Amino acid sequence: MRFLTCFALAFCVFAGAACSEQPGTTGAADSDILVIETKHGKALVKLRPDLAPKHVERIKQLAKEGFYDGLKFHRVIGGFMAQTGDPAGTGAGGSNYPDVPAEFSPEPYKRGTVGAARTADPNSANSQFFICFDDTGCSSLTGQYTVWGQVVEGMDAIDKIAKGEPPPIPDVMEKVYLQSDKK
């Protein structure tokens, strides 16, 4: 009887711990989950400071300042990616902060990978970023653009973003924040 009681207690403890994790976050701390709200739903992005600490620091800073709220997805190519993060909405703008140096890694670009947009200068990333639509469309970017996140939930919302360069009626990021700031 004592064995069954101990077993039941242990089961409850482990089951409770397993169920307490939020879906899609893969165990990441709330401060490492970026929430992007669109009219199509929310996307949760697991930030990757292990791959790109300076880029993640910048994204967190801009999100906390509300920089991304209301910005357009100004370049959206089906089968490839959706780009945003330019306050001018043209693809030529950025924040008032200095550019972030490249933090390239061998992490492969795949569906849901979030990377830093830049010019031909590898050290020109600032506030713009893109989200990959599929595994093959972005695979050629591996090692050439900084990976700083991965969509872990809500990719269906990203898939619905209006396509075009620019889209006729661009979708916007209604609100962007760290999950830890919304509690």
N, C-alpha and C positions, 0 to 999 in steps of 0.2 A: 504494500500500500504506500509506504514512504517513497519507494522508487517511482510509482505512478504520479504521486503528488509533485515530486521534484521534476519529473519529466514534463508534466503539464505546466508547471511554473516556468520552466526554461523555454518551453514552446511559446508561451504567451509573451515573454520578454522579447524573444527573437522575432516573433511575428509582429509585435507592436513596433519594434525598431524598423523592420523592413517596410511596414506600411506608412511610417511617418515621413519618409522621403517624398518630396513633391515629384509628380510625374514629369518626365522629360529632363530633369535637371542632372541626372546621372551622378548624384551625390555632390555636385558643386555647391559651394557656399552661395547664399543669396547675393552676396556682394560680387560674385563672379557670374551672375546671370543678368544679361541685358534684356529688357522687355521692349519690344517694338510693337506698338499698337497701330493698326491700320483699320480702315473701314471693313476690311475682309476678316479681321480677327487679330489675335496676338501671335507673335513669334518670340520664342525664348531662345536667346543666344548664349551658349556657354562660352565665356571669355577664356582665352588661352594665354595667361601671363607666363606660362612655362615656355611658350614659343615666341612671344612678342611683348615683353613687359612694358616697353615704352609706349607702344601703340595702345595696349590695354589701359595704361594709365591715362593717356589722352582721351580715349573713348569714355572712360568713367568720368573724367573731368568735364567733358562737353555734355554728357548726359545729365550730370548733376546741375549744370548751369541752365539746362533746358534748351541748349543750342539746337538740337535736332528736332524739337517739337515743331510740326507744321512744314518741314522740308519735303520737297518733291522727290519722287523717284524720276530723275530726269533722263535716264538712259536705261532702257529695259529691252533686252534682246532675248527673244524666245529661244530656249535650248542653251542659252549661255548664262546671262546674269542680269540682275537688277542693281543699278547704281544710284546712290543718293549721297547726301551729306554736304551739298553745296548750297549755301544760303541764297545765292543768286539764281539757282535752278538751271544753270547753263552748262555745268561741268568744268567751269574755269575758276571757281571760287573756293574759299576755304575759311577757316577760322582766323582770328587775329593772332594766334599763337604761331611760334616758329614751326617749320616742317619737322617731321619725325624721321630720323635715319632708318634706312631699311633694316629689317630683322628677318631676312629670308631664312627658310628652313626647308627640309626635305618633306615636310608634312604635305600629303597629296591634296590637291583641290578635288572636291567631290560635291555631290548634291548637299546644299546647306552650308558649305564652307563660306566664311565671311573673310574677305581680304581688304587690304588697304589699297584704294585707288591712288594712282600717281601719274606723273608725266613721264617722259623718257628718262628723266633723272631718277635713279633708284631711291634717292634720299629726299624726294619731294612729297611724300605722303603727308596729309594734314588732317582734314576732317572727313573727306569722302571715303566711302567704302562700297563694296559690292557683295552681293549674295549669289552664289552659284545655283542655277536651276537643276543641273544634272551632273553626273559623273564625268561624261566625256567632253562636254562643252568647255569646261574650265581646266581640264587636265594639263593643257600646255602652259598654264600659268605657274605650275609647281616650281618652286625655287626662284621665281622671278618677281613675285609679289608677296608681300607679308601676309601670312595667315594669322588672324588674331581672334577668330571665333568660329563656332559651329552651331547652326540652328539645331536644337534638340527637341523642339516642339513647335508646331504651327507653320510648318513649311507649306501647308495648303493655303495659308493666307498670303504667303509670298508668291506662290504660283498664280494667284488671281490678280496680281498687280498689272495694270494696263501696260501694254507693250508699245514701244516706239522710241525714236531718238530725236526729239522727245515724244512721249506719248501725246496724242491729241488732247486728252484730258488727263494729266498726270495724277496718279495716286500720291498721297502724302503719308509721312510718318506722323500720325496724330499726336502721339506721346511716346517718348523714349526715356526709360529710366532703369535704374538698377533695381532688381527685385527686392533688395534689402531696404530700399528707400520708400517702398510702397506699403509697408506693414502698418 
